[in-house]
């Protein structure tokens, strides 16, 4: 079984560049904004969006915040699964949407692995606070959510096309032929 099947969208140079560019841009923007917030260069905000620095050692919403190493290992596994799905996606739109998920996961994983207090025990820097309640997030979190929504929308649109009899796109994840 090949890592990247022949039908995979990332075999196309355009889809490959779009996916790689999306990942690089999101990770870079995420890390730069986190550094700026930590340095005090981004602050304030009014109305429904404010800057509120939070160091999150748990997963979304602070779940399992007392076990950062476990959360880091789970994050690493989820990143691997998202990357594997990206490499196997048949449609370029699905591949780019999954690139957002991979980029967001990598941005947060970089915090967990490289920020104090040490390898696998670091905290994710969350800084975007929306509304009057709830938690804070960062650009990686926004990318993960946007990518997940885009994947669902793309898959539903593809399903509609398949139901209408589009023979060109029978599925979205490339599979190796049975031997």
Secondary structure as a PSIPRED ss2 file (coil, helix, strand):
# PSIPRED VFORMAT (PSIPRED V4.0)

   1 X C   1.000  0.000  0.000
   2 X C   1.000  0.000  0.000
   3 X C   1.000  0.000  0.000
   4 X C   1.000  0.000  0.000
   5 X C   1.000  0.000  0.000
   6 X C   1.000  0.000  0.000
   7 X C   1.000  0.000  0.000
   8 X C   1.000  0.000  0.000
   9 X H   0.000  1.000  0.000
  10 X H   0.000  1.000  0.000
  11 X H   0.000  1.000  0.000
  12 X C   1.000  0.000  0.000
  13 X H   0.000  1.000  0.000
  14 X H   0.000  1.000  0.000
  15 X H   0.000  1.000  0.000
  16 X H   0.000  1.000  0.000
  17 X H   0.000  1.000  0.000
  18 X H   0.000  1.000  0.000
  19 X H   0.000  1.000  0.000
  20 X H   0.000  1.000  0.000
  21 X H   0.000  1.000  0.000
  22 X H   0.000  1.000  0.000
  23 X H   0.000  1.000  0.000
  24 X H   0.000  1.000  0.000
  25 X H   0.000  1.000  0.000
  26 X H   0.000  1.000  0.000
  27 X H   0.000  1.000  0.000
  28 X H   0.000  1.000  0.000
  29 X H   0.000  1.000  0.000
  30 X H   0.000  1.000  0.000
  31 X H   0.000  1.000  0.000
  32 X H   0.000  1.000  0.000
  33 X H   0.000  1.000  0.000
  34 X H   0.000  1.000  0.000
  35 X H   0.000  1.000  0.000
  36 X H   0.000  1.000  0.000
  37 X H   0.000  1.000  0.000
  38 X H   0.000  1.000  0.000
  39 X C   1.000  0.000  0.000
  40 X C   1.000  0.000  0.000
  41 X C   1.000  0.000  0.000
  42 X C   1.000  0.000  0.000
  43 X C   1.000  0.000  0.000
  44 X C   1.000  0.000  0.000
  45 X C   1.000  0.000  0.000
  46 X C   1.000  0.000  0.000
  47 X C   1.000  0.000  0.000
  48 X C   1.000  0.000  0.000
  49 X E   0.000  0.000  1.000
  50 X E   0.000  0.000  1.000
  51 X E   0.000  0.000  1.000
  52 X E   0.000  0.000  1.000
  53 X E   0.000  0.000  1.000
  54 X E   0.000  0.000  1.000
  55 X E   0.000  0.000  1.000
  56 X E   0.000  0.000  1.000
  57 X C   1.000  0.000  0.000
  58 X C   1.000  0.000  0.000
  59 X C   1.000  0.000  0.000
  60 X H   0.000  1.000  0.000
  61 X H   0.000  1.000  0.000
  62 X H   0.000  1.000  0.000
  63 X C   1.000  0.000  0.000
  64 X C   1.000  0.000  0.000
  65 X C   1.000  0.000  0.000
  66 X C   1.000  0.000  0.000
  67 X C   1.000  0.000  0.000
  68 X H   0.000  1.000  0.000
  69 X H   0.000  1.000  0.000
  70 X H   0.000  1.000  0.000
  71 X H   0.000  1.000  0.000
  72 X H   0.000  1.000  0.000
  73 X H   0.000  1.000  0.000
  74 X H   0.000  1.000  0.000
  75 X H   0.000  1.000  0.000
  76 X H   0.000  1.000  0.000
  77 X H   0.000  1.000  0.000
  78 X H   0.000  1.000  0.000
  79 X H   0.000  1.000  0.000
  80 X H   0.000  1.000  0.000
  81 X H   0.000  1.000  0.000
  82 X H   0.000  1.000  0.000
  83 X H   0.000  1.000  0.000
  84 X H   0.000  1.000  0.000
  85 X H   0.000  1.000  0.000
  86 X H   0.000  1.000  0.000
  87 X H   0.000  1.000  0.000
  88 X H   0.000  1.000  0.000
  89 X E   0.000  0.000  1.000
  90 X C   1.000  0.000  0.000
  91 X C   1.000  0.000  0.000
  92 X H   0.000  1.000  0.000
  93 X H   0.000  1.000  0.000
  94 X H   0.000  1.000  0.000
  95 X H   0.000  1.000  0.000
  96 X H   0.000  1.000  0.000
  97 X H   0.000  1.000  0.000
  98 X H   0.000  1.000  0.000
  99 X H   0.000  1.000  0.000
 100 X H   0.000  1.000  0.000
 101 X H   0.000  1.000  0.000
 102 X H   0.000  1.000  0.000
 103 X H   0.000  1.000  0.000
 104 X H   0.000  1.000  0.000
 105 X H   0.000  1.000  0.000
 106 X H   0.000  1.000  0.000
 107 X H   0.000  1.000  0.000
 108 X H   0.000  1.000  0.000
 109 X H   0.000  1.000  0.000
 110 X H   0.000  1.000  0.000
 111 X H   0.000  1.000  0.000
 112 X H   0.000  1.000  0.000
 113 X H   0.000  1.000  0.000
 114 X H   0.000  1.000  0.000
 115 X C   1.000  0.000  0.000
 116 X C   1.000  0.000  0.000
 117 X C   1.000  0.000  0.000
 118 X C   1.000  0.000  0.000
 119 X C   1.000  0.000  0.000
 120 X C   1.000  0.000  0.000
 121 X C   1.000  0.000  0.000
 122 X C   1.000  0.000  0.000
 123 X C   1.000  0.000  0.000
 124 X E   0.000  0.000  1.000
 125 X E   0.000  0.000  1.000
 126 X E   0.000  0.000  1.000
 127 X E   0.000  0.000  1.000
 128 X E   0.000  0.000  1.000
 129 X E   0.000  0.000  1.000
 130 X E   0.000  0.000  1.000
 131 X C   1.000  0.000  0.000
 132 X C   1.000  0.000  0.000
 133 X C   1.000  0.000  0.000
 134 X C   1.000  0.000  0.000
 135 X C   1.000  0.000  0.000
 136 X E   0.000  0.000  1.000
 137 X E   0.000  0.000  1.000
 138 X C   1.000  0.000  0.000
 139 X H   0.000  1.000  0.000
 140 X H   0.000  1.000  0.000
 141 X H   0.000  1.000  0.000
 142 X H   0.000  1.000  0.000
 143 X H   0.000  1.000  0.000
 144 X H   0.000  1.000  0.000
 145 X H   0.000  1.000  0.000
 146 X H   0.000  1.000  0.000
 147 X H   0.000  1.000  0.000
 148 X H   0.000  1.000  0.000
 149 X H   0.000  1.000  0.000
 150 X H   0.000  1.000  0.000
 151 X H   0.000  1.000  0.000
 152 X H   0.000  1.000  0.000
 153 X H   0.000  1.000  0.000
 154 X H   0.000  1.000  0.000
 155 X H   0.000  1.000  0.000
 156 X H   0.000  1.000  0.000
 157 X H   0.000  1.000  0.000
 158 X H   0.000  1.000  0.000
 159 X H   0.000  1.000  0.000
 160 X H   0.000  1.000  0.000
 161 X H   0.000  1.000  0.000
 162 X H   0.000  1.000  0.000
 163 X H   0.000  1.000  0.000
 164 X C   1.000  0.000  0.000
 165 X C   1.000  0.000  0.000
 166 X C   1.000  0.000  0.000
 167 X C   1.000  0.000  0.000
 168 X C   1.000  0.000  0.000
 169 X C   1.000  0.000  0.000
 170 X C   1.000  0.000  0.000
 171 X C   1.000  0.000  0.000
 172 X C   1.000  0.000  0.000
 173 X E   0.000  0.000  1.000
 174 X C   1.000  0.000  0.000
 175 X C   1.000  0.000  0.000
 176 X C   1.000  0.000  0.000
 177 X C   1.000  0.000  0.000
 178 X C   1.000  0.000  0.000
 179 X C   1.000  0.000  0.000
